[in-house]
Amino acid sequence: MTTRLGLNIDHVATVREARKASEPDPVQAAAIAELAGVHGITVHLRHDRRHISERDVELLQRTVKTRLNVEMAPTTEMLTVMRRLRPFMCTLVPETPEEITTTGGLDVRANVEAVRRALGELQGAGIRVSIFIDVDQEQISTAHELGCSMIEINTGPYADLTPADLDSAGPAAWEECERVKAAAAYAASLDMTVLAGHGLNYRNVAPVAGIAQIEELNIGHNIIARAVLVGLDTAVREMLVLLA
């Protein structure tokens, strides 16, 4: 089974915001990526709006032909925005002002009430909900108990252990890959839809793409980085080959 690809286009907006210009346009990037074969578009609407803006989300909601997934912290502000914009899907993620990028999964057990409220309000608005979560069975089971039917497993620790290529990966990298596999199997046993992502690149994606229970991978920075050199259409198509 081919693993689906969700492309995170945040860093198209990062380049735009570096000059406070109108280009490059995330909407145009999404269209090119969809023509190249991606199965979905992901963006992260942050409190500081450092890259993606509400206007971006609104335009993407109107123009994306596959499906739009918006990453968001489970806060009152974001819930208000998402109930208004109504994307196809939202992924609950942790967020801190000083972080460069998301550094770990959402601690569901420590944020039960916030997650419960977010699930209720988003699902009540007809929005599908996933939670970005670490490879921890207790976190997964808590998400399931709260009524979440979809998770995205954090592959960041695995990616950190495979920065160059798989040939140079040590035992710890393969152990972490097995942890991802076990978490995916556990979530699937609870009838949860399983996605994964964070830090994956062209050199380390194959073992994760080969995990049967993982239906989709969300990848952003590495594809956009390669697109700077070879073009977005080519960068997307090259990744899709690795997921086939």
C-alpha positions in Angstrom: 0.0 0.0 0.0 1.3 3.4 -1.0 1.7 5.8 2.0 0.0 9.1 1.3 1.9 12.4 1.5 0.8 15.5 3.2 3.0 18.5 2.4 3.5 21.2 5.0 4.0 24.5 3.2 4.8 26.7 6.2 8.2 27.6 5.0 6.9 29.0 1.7 5.4 31.6 3.9 8.6 31.8 5.9 10.4 33.0 2.8 7.7 35.5 2.1 7.7 36.9 5.6 11.5 37.3 5.5 10.9 40.3 3.3 7.3 41.1 4.2 6.6 40.6 0.6 3.7 39.1 -1.4 5.8 36.2 -2.8 6.2 33.3 -2.7 2.5 32.6 -2.3 1.5 29.5 -0.2 -1.7 29.2 -2.3 0.4 28.9 -5.5 2.7 26.4 -3.8 -0.3 24.3 -2.8 -1.6 24.2 -6.3 1.8 23.1 -7.7 2.1 20.4 -5.0 -1.4 19.0 -5.7 -0.7 18.9 -9.4 2.5 16.9 -8.6 0.5 14.4 -6.6 0.4 15.3 -2.9 -2.6 14.0 -1.0 -3.1 16.9 1.3 -1.7 20.3 2.3 -0.7 21.2 5.9 -0.1 24.5 7.5 0.5 25.6 11.1 -1.3 28.7 12.2 0.7 30.0 15.2 -0.2 32.6 17.8 2.5 34.9 16.6 1.6 34.4 12.9 5.3 34.1 12.1 4.6 32.5 8.7 1.1 31.4 7.9 -1.7 34.0 8.3 -5.4 33.6 8.8 -5.8 35.0 5.3 -3.5 32.2 4.0 -5.7 29.6 5.7 -8.9 31.2 4.3 -7.6 31.2 0.8 -6.2 27.7 1.0 -9.6 26.5 2.3 -11.2 27.9 -0.8 -8.6 26.6 -3.3 -7.1 23.3 -2.0 -8.6 20.4 -4.0 -7.3 17.5 -1.8 -7.8 18.5 1.8 -6.4 21.1 4.2 -5.0 20.2 7.6 -4.3 23.1 10.0 -2.0 22.5 12.9 -3.0 24.5 16.0 -2.5 24.7 19.7 -5.7 23.8 21.6 -6.4 27.3 22.8 -9.6 29.5 22.9 -8.1 31.8 20.3 -7.4 29.0 17.8 -10.7 27.3 18.4 -12.5 30.5 17.6 -10.5 30.9 14.4 -11.0 27.3 13.2 -14.7 27.3 13.9 -14.9 30.3 11.6 -12.6 29.0 8.8 -13.7 25.3 9.0 -10.7 23.5 7.4 -11.1 19.9 6.5 -9.0 18.8 9.4 -7.1 20.2 12.4 -4.1 18.7 14.2 -3.6 19.6 17.9 0.0 20.4 18.6 1.9 21.9 21.5 3.3 25.4 21.0 5.7 27.7 22.9 6.8 31.2 21.8 10.5 30.5 21.8 10.5 27.3 19.8 11.9 27.3 16.2 9.6 24.4 15.3 7.4 22.0 17.2 9.7 20.1 19.5 7.6 17.2 20.7 4.1 15.7 20.9 1.2 17.2 22.8 1.1 16.0 26.3 -2.5 14.8 26.3 -2.5 13.5 29.9 -1.4 16.9 31.2 -3.9 18.8 29.1 -7.0 16.6 29.3 -9.5 19.4 29.7 -8.0 21.5 26.9 -7.9 18.5 24.5 -11.5 17.5 25.5 -12.8 21.0 24.8 -10.9 21.2 21.5 -12.2 17.8 20.3 -15.7 18.7 21.2 -15.8 22.1 19.6 -13.9 21.1 16.4 -15.8 17.8 15.9 -19.0 19.6 16.6 -18.2 22.0 13.8 -17.7 19.1 11.4 -13.9 19.3 11.4 -11.8 16.1 11.6 -9.3 16.2 14.4 -5.9 14.5 14.9 -3.4 14.9 17.7 0.4 15.1 17.2 1.7 12.7 19.8 4.8 11.0 21.1 5.4 7.3 20.9 3.8 6.7 24.3 1.0 4.2 24.7 -0.4 6.0 27.7 -0.7 9.2 25.7 -2.3 7.3 22.8 -4.8 5.6 25.0 -5.7 8.9 26.7 -6.3 10.5 23.3 -8.5 7.5 22.4 -10.5 7.7 25.7 -11.2 11.4 25.0 -12.8 10.5 21.7 -9.9 11.2 19.3 -9.9 8.7 16.4 -6.8 9.9 14.6 -3.2 10.6 15.7 0.0 11.8 14.1 3.1 10.0 15.6 6.1 12.2 16.3 9.0 10.9 14.3 11.3 13.7 15.4 13.5 11.5 17.7 13.9 9.0 14.9 14.8 11.7 12.5 17.3 13.2 14.9 19.1 9.9 15.0 19.3 9.6 11.2 20.6 13.0 10.1 22.8 11.8 7.3 21.6 8.5 5.8 20.4 5.1 6.9 23.8 3.5 6.3 25.3 5.6 9.1 22.4 5.1 11.5 23.3 3.4 14.7 21.3 0.9 16.8 19.5 3.8 18.6 18.0 4.9 15.4 16.6 1.5 14.6 15.3 1.1 18.1 13.5 4.4 17.8 12.0 3.2 14.5 10.7 0.1 16.2 9.1 2.4 18.9 7.3 4.2 16.1 6.2 0.9 14.6 4.9 -0.3 18.0 3.0 2.9 18.7 1.4 2.7 15.2 0.4 -0.8 15.8 -1.1 0.0 19.2 -3.1 3.0 17.9 -4.4 0.9 15.0 -5.5 -1.8 17.5 -7.7 0.9 19.0 -9.2 1.6 15.5 -7.4 4.9 15.3 -6.2 6.3 12.0 -2.4 6.6 12.1 -0.3 9.4 10.5 3.3 10.3 11.3 5.8 13.1 10.7 8.4 15.5 11.9 12.0 15.7 10.7 11.6 13.1 7.9 13.7 13.6 4.8 14.6 11.8 1.5 17.3 9.8 3.2 15.5 8.5 6.3 11.8 8.3 5.2 11.7 4.7 3.8 11.6 2.7 7.1 8.7 4.8 8.4 6.9 4.7 5.1 7.2 0.9 5.3 5.2 0.7 8.6 1.9 -0.9 7.5 -0.4 1.0 10.0 0.8 4.4 9.0 -1.5 5.7 6.3 0.1 9.2 5.7 3.3 11.1 6.4 3.4 14.9 6.9 6.6 16.3 5.6 7.5 19.9 5.1 10.9 21.5 5.6 13.0 18.9 3.7 10.7 19.0 0.7 10.6 22.8 0.6 14.4 22.9 1.1 14.9 20.6 -1.9 12.4 22.6 -3.9 14.6 25.7 -3.6 17.2 23.7 -5.7 15.1 21.6 -8.0 11.6 23.1 -8.0 8.5 22.1 -6.0 7.0 19.8 -8.6 10.2 17.8 -8.8 10.7 17.7 -5.1 7.2 16.4 -4.4 7.4 13.8 -7.1 10.8 12.5 -5.8 9.3 12.1 -2.3 6.2 10.3 -3.7 8.5 7.8 -5.4 10.0 7.0 -2.0 6.6 6.4 -0.4 5.3 4.1 -3.1 
